[in-house]
Amino acid sequence: MVASSAEQISALAATTVSAYSFTNLQVFDNVINGRLIIVVHPLVLLSIADHHARSAARSSKRVIGVLLGQDNGKTVNVANSFAIPFEEDEKEPKTWFLDHNYIEGMWEMFKKVNARERMIGWYHTGPKLRASDQEINELFKRYIARPVMLIVDVRQQAVGIPTDAYFAIEEIKDDGSETRKTFLHVPSAIEAEEAEEIGVEHLLRDIKDSTTTTLSTRINEKLSSLRGLQSRVVEIRDYLKSVASGTLPVNHQIIYHLQDMLNLLPDLDDHVKTRSFNSITNDQLLVVYLSSLVRAVIALHALVDNKAANGRAELEEGKDPKTEDDKAKKGAKVDTKKEKEKGSDSKSSKDKP
């Protein structure tokens, strides 16, 4: 059982406390009320992508590593990571190997570099959950009381965030049946500090395809953004349909967020607002048009000034092109006259006996 969507979380929230009890009620309560979020930094994504490219780029194997950062109970800040040796049998998921001594040695070295970063969980490049994830998560509980598992899809094809975060919870039924361990999906986000944003911008500038034009690149970016927006709107529509049909219970927290989002949209059916919106848009476009004209006039003025400055510099150096051309023409005429005179003299000398 994997609670990986808003529907499953809502269904768990509607379940009575008398029927189920969880070993970590604080985690579950924070997830249900939207107070717990996993923040992943771009440095972590780059390290995971590099780890996969070096180890398993040409195969379907996954790679595993340790996440470092801070956990204050409501926000898990994933700021750094390091790779660990891992092997598993693809035919037998229960057979796997993970180097414990390597984890302890790397952790001791990272503590000396930055004592603020703690071991907060582990990652793998799934891209989905595996049968051995629960066993690996139990192993990491030797080092962390509440490890977070982060799945990073390094070969993502769909539009969206390539990360999925989970917490392991233990579900105990009051009827005395066997305890079940499951993963609870936690919302994740990608955030960057100012220095990281600069580095990511330079990296994206370097990896852009030089064969494509700027216009086609912008159009592709707009299309990808619109596809992402469409997928979110479709997801919201499906959820509301399920709630309206009675398939899912009403989650007031989600409804409040949707209402706040819809309140920010303008009412385009109101003619007064539509007219004022068009007026503001026309004013903005007029400013853009005037600024383009002013920029063009300034560029022409700078071009004229540059040519005038070059002409004055040539006059000061005595290299006026007109005078040089006149001198060259006069010199050519003198040379032709001399050649003619020489020719006439030679002819006269031949005529004489």
C-alpha positions, -999 to 999 in steps of 0.1 A, spaced: 0 0 0 14 34 -10 -3 67 -2 10 86 -32 -19 110 -41 -43 135 -26 -71 110 -29 -54 84 -7 -44 110 18 -80 123 19 -92 88 24 -68 82 53 -78 115 68 -115 105 68 -107 72 86 -116 73 123 -88 72 148 -104 43 166 -99 21 135 -62 29 130 -33 42 149 1 54 136 34 52 153 43 87 141 11 108 145 30 141 142 42 132 107 8 121 96 -10 152 110 15 176 94 11 158 60 -27 159 62 -28 196 72 -3 206 46 23 217 71 51 193 61 71 198 29 103 185 15 125 212 0 151 200 -24 180 222 -36 193 221 -72 227 210 -60 212 177 -48 195 171 -82 227 178 -100 246 154 -77 220 126 -82 220 131 -120 258 129 -120 258 98 -98 234 81 -122 253 92 -153 286 78 -139 272 45 -126 240 34 -144 235 56 -174 234 27 -199 214 3 -178 181 1 -160 198 -1 -126 191 25 -99 216 43 -77 213 51 -40 227 78 -18 224 97 15 206 130 19 220 157 41 203 188 55 180 200 83 147 188 96 128 211 120 96 189 121 76 209 94 102 215 67 129 191 56 156 210 39 176 187 16 208 207 9 234 181 1 240 144 -7 266 118 -14 265 85 -33 270 51 -17 279 17 -32 248 -3 -39 241 -35 -58 209 -55 -62 197 -84 -82 171 -74 -108 155 -108 -109 154 -111 -71 144 -77 -55 150 -90 -20 187 -96 -27 207 -64 -24 240 -51 -9 247 -17 7 281 -8 23 275 3 59 311 12 66 312 36 36 282 54 49 298 59 84 331 70 69 316 95 46 293 108 73 323 114 96 340 134 69 309 155 60 305 164 97 340 179 97 332 200 67 297 213 77 284 205 111 250 220 104 241 194 78 226 162 94 218 129 78 180 132 71 173 104 47 182 86 15 174 87 -22 172 64 -52 165 68 -89 136 44 -90 118 58 -109 91 41 -89 89 24 -55 106 -10 -53 99 -41 -32 131 -36 -12 125 0 -2 110 -9 32 140 -30 41 165 -3 30 145 23 49 147 2 81 184 0 77 187 38 76 167 40 108 200 29 125 213 64 117 181 85 115 150 82 136 127 95 108 144 90 74 128 106 44 130 86 11 134 107 -20 128 92 -55 143 112 -83 133 104 -119 165 112 -139 149 102 -172 116 121 -168 95 126 -199 64 142 -184 63 179 -173 65 185 -136 89 181 -106 110 150 -109 110 143 -72 87 122 -50 92 121 -12 79 95 12 79 88 50 76 53 63 47 48 87 35 17 106 -2 10 106 -16 -10 135 -52 -22 135 -72 -25 167 -87 -58 156 -54 -75 163 -45 -82 127 -9 -80 114 9 -47 114 14 -32 79 42 -9 69 36 16 42 50 48 27 31 81 31 36 105 2 48 140 12 47 171 -10 80 182 -23 93 215 -38 125 227 -55 140 258 -40 173 275 -45 194 302 -28 207 332 -47 241 316 -54 225 284 -66 202 303 -89 232 320 -106 249 286 -110 218 270 -125 213 299 -149 249 295 -162 245 257 -165 212 261 -185 229 286 -207 257 262 -214 236 232 -222 212 249 -245 212 236 -281 231 261 -302 214 248 -334 180 261 -324 170 298 -327 160 319 -298 124 321 -310 120 283 -312 135 280 -278 111 305 -263 81 288 -280 92 254 -266 95 268 -231 60 284 -234 46 251 -246 61 231 -218 48 256 -192 13 253 -207 15 215 -207 24 217 -170 -5 241 -163 -29 218 -182 -19 188 -162 -25 206 -129 -59 219 -140 -69 184 -151 -58 170 -118 -79 196 -99 -109 189 -122 -107 151 -116 -104 156 -78 -135 179 -77 -155 155 -99 -146 127 -74 -157 148 -45 -189 159 -62 -198 123 -70 -191 111 -35 -162 89 -44 -139 109 -21 -147 128 11 -145 165 12 -111 179 23 -118 214 35 -81 224 34 -79 216 -3 -112 234 -10 -99 265 8 -67 266 -13 -88 262 -45 -111 290 -34 -82 313 -27 -67 305 -61 -100 312 -79 -105 345 -61 -72 357 -76 -86 353 -112 -103 384 -127 -140 382 -136 -139 386 -174 -177 386 -177 -179 420 -162 -177 446 -191 -163 473 -169 -134 451 -158 -128 439 -193 -127 474 -207 -103 486 -180 -81 455 -185 -79 463 -222 -71 499 -215 -43 489 -192 -29 465 -217 -30 491 -245 -12 516 -223 15 490 -216 19 482 -252 21 519 -261 49 523 -236 67 493 -252 62 508 -287 75 542 -277 105 527 -260 113 508 -292 111 540 -312 133 559 -288 158 530 -288 159 531 -326 164 569 -327 192 567 -301 209 539 -321 208 560 -353 221 591 -335 250 570 -321 258 557 -356 258 593 -370 280 605 -342 304 576 -347 308 584 -384 313 621 -377 339 613 -350 358 590 -374 358 617 -401 372 643 -377 399 618 -366 410 612 -402 411 649 -409 433 655 -379 457 628 -389 459 643 -425 444 612 -441 415 628 -458 403 602 -484 392 629 -509 426 647 -510 444 613 -512 422 604 -542 429 637 -559 467 634 -554 466 599 -568 446 610 -599 471 639 -605 500 616 -601 485 592 -626 480 621 -651 516 632 -647 528 596 -653 508 593 -684 521 626 -698 557 616 -691 551 583 -709 536 601 -739 566 625 -740 590 596 -739 571 578 -766 572 609 -789 609 614 -783 617 578 -792 597 581 -824 615 614 -834 648 598 -828 640 569 -850 628 592 -879 661 610 -879 688 595 -904 
